[in-house]
């Protein structure tokens, strides 16, 4: 059986567990002193338990966050926290009931809602709890999944990234398979370097054990590990012996499972038609990767296969009108056709699929298997565009004759439509992710269906009831058909299995009598495995069938799926896990997300989410020694909530650094290259945007104008490979589009309609008018709230606000925080340069320039004294002839949020002293669009060059 979760090897049986603090620190405020990963695989059914014990090592309460990633194919079935000897168990409830409990928590202003990110294969589970000073917490999460066989093997992938060496780290895997284990291999990053000798593998006839117990010292010694400990994965690959072509049957406590995967039958020649979207949206990398994949697939066809090629945009183009045999000559001609595929036009899916059906139907061949494979990246936009009529047309044309497999390229495609159309016609839908390996994804899918062995498979079980799916169109080499059910009468000693199928046009039958009282089937400690496996498979298939059903039948099957989900405590699309925390009954709710769908529920109003750059564990101080960073702070809105670093803190936290920028609709001031402002000067009206910089110790900020005719470099940090660029609207109101780039493959584009993020593996799209949502991936966090999106990339956080005024919409950025060791450049930061360079080693009393400094305590020179001097410089005292002088040894800020100026007294026109230069200024009323309330305030309007010290051309870009 093929299932949408089998797209890549990773889907066959993957679980990833990661733990980390926000960033490495010299002194750990939290100690993960024990981290266990225990996986027991019994008859392909994996039960995975993650247990993490964490200590708060400081003399104050901290909020410790627990986060793990699990495969999409898995169901969470248990979560608990143990604090001070008391255990808090989560409970799985019907989604509606959980929603009511969630809403009550929200109304009390409590933290409520676990928002998970969905990538290619994984879902996030996370929660947090406040732990008292010098206390400990234990987190335990259990999830279950049935491993899938693909290309002759099962895979178990375990990832560990604690971000600190763990004193007691253990990974235990126990695989139990009744027919015996035919091969087992362990590889991955954690099996490299010195760690290769730490992995221990033990094999018996029916069992295998893999252990991994690295010491603290060893946890830094793999190719991807370092001073922060383990960072990598173990990949365990195995298969089982198959001595009986009739399959393997396991029985326990009135439940059974039948694994059917014969290999002693000849391959069935296939008829395959590839239907390829070549519309304009396939431009560039997509069409290139499609060509690469098709060329490789054509090379893999067997000579007795027949194939056809169809490309389509608004028109349908066939390579040949009929199926051709895969001879060398035909394949070479087909490859020439593939190399000439070019993108253009709209998308007529209806006509293209019907042409493929017609091509196969006109040339039936006995003893063969026929397959249609559709690849598209968008919605139908030409010809018949009503998806209900398209599905009806395709279903009528295909009938029960052969399956249709739909491959959806990227996230713009209507994946629900493809899923339903595939399931209605005996196939499955797969998403092909826009990434450098998209061609390999396409080839990987084809490999799964390349070698059909049986067609029209029917499985019957005399004495069995409540069976999972028993009818399959095709069985492919290297895959596996799984059927589970209950035994009607537990008193009987045997029941009969029968498989009827077609092999190359001939009927074949596999029949066997199975003993129901075989005590050797399942170890006593795993007696409930068969029952849970049956429940897991039943719920999975009931939920998959929902898209095909209507009316009473749909409602009845949904009720049954809900009943089983609640009975076995599975977190599914119908249920939610409610976590009641010790803080006065505080509630969190975990939902299972939908593939490519919106987050199931928003965070609680007023909840300030603490982002992790790479973290799985994070901590938040609950005391407020000058620091405002608690995730439940509800005082000031995020746009005006500063963050301060304790002077004695050892952590690499953020310096207080809120950024404010403004927009006004006034004409541009005198040219930005002028240093003189004359109130009586007449200048032409040029559309502009007005930016604002707060000024240290001053009542009025600075502001300056920038013409709208530019695409601007808003923010840049070369060291972290971060950049943010913006394009103005044409109507003098803010930005119409803002683009972020981080590292080599993280790209975020925000316009007035949507927010689109892509990192190669993930493609996420939010709409401004949808419910609050969140997406987290490695080093990036996105949180959508009402008319604003919070963006964190690495250590830099920015808020993009959406404003609507007089029927027009525009964007405006506000940079919230930058780490103290990052030198940001761009039009959004003041290029602070007081004229002192580190290499100048100038000696001067800072008090001679009091307005240039704000209080900041630093450790002084050889006398171990402490003085308070300004933030921009690290200052040490030296003593010469008993007189103290101050040595400036380096700037702390290259680009900063606050400007510095002095008002020059006695001047006939308002004059400011900025960076030792006198600049004419005028007082203006401006609207602050960095705040949702858009207050009007007064600022000193000064020329662009006076503030930025460069020409506007130094801040422009040719493309976003």
MOMO-V511651 format. One line per field, one symbol per residue. burial: + if it has 24 or more other ideal C-beta (glycine too) atoms within 12 Angstrom, else -. Layout:
burial = ???
This chain:
burial = +++++++++++++++++++++++++--+++++++++++++++++++++++++++++++-++++++++++++++++++++++++----+-++++++--++-++--++---++++++++++++++++++++++---++++++++++++++++++++++++++++++++--+++++++++++-++-+-+++++++--+--++-+----+++++++++-+-+++++--+--+++++++++++++-+-+-++++++++++++++++++-+-+++++++++++++-++--++++++++++++++-+++--++++++++++-++++--+++++---++--++-++--+-+-+++++++++++++++++------+++++++++++++++++--+--++-+++-++--+++++++++++++++++++++++++++++++++++-+++-+++++++++++++++++++++-++-+++++-++++++++++++++++-------+++++-+++----+-+-+-+-+----++---+-++++++++++++++++++++---------++-+++-+++-++++++++++++++++--++++++++-++++++++++-+++++++++++++++++----+++++++---+++-++++++--+-+-++++++++++++++-+++++--+-+---------++++++++++-+-+++++++++-++++++++--+-++++++++--++++++++++++-++++++++-+++++++++++++-+---++++++++++++++-+++++++++++++++++-----++++++++++++-+++++++++++++-+---------+--+-++++-+-+--------+-+++++++++------+-++++++++++++++++++------++++++--+++++-+-++++++--+--+++++++++++++--+--+++--+
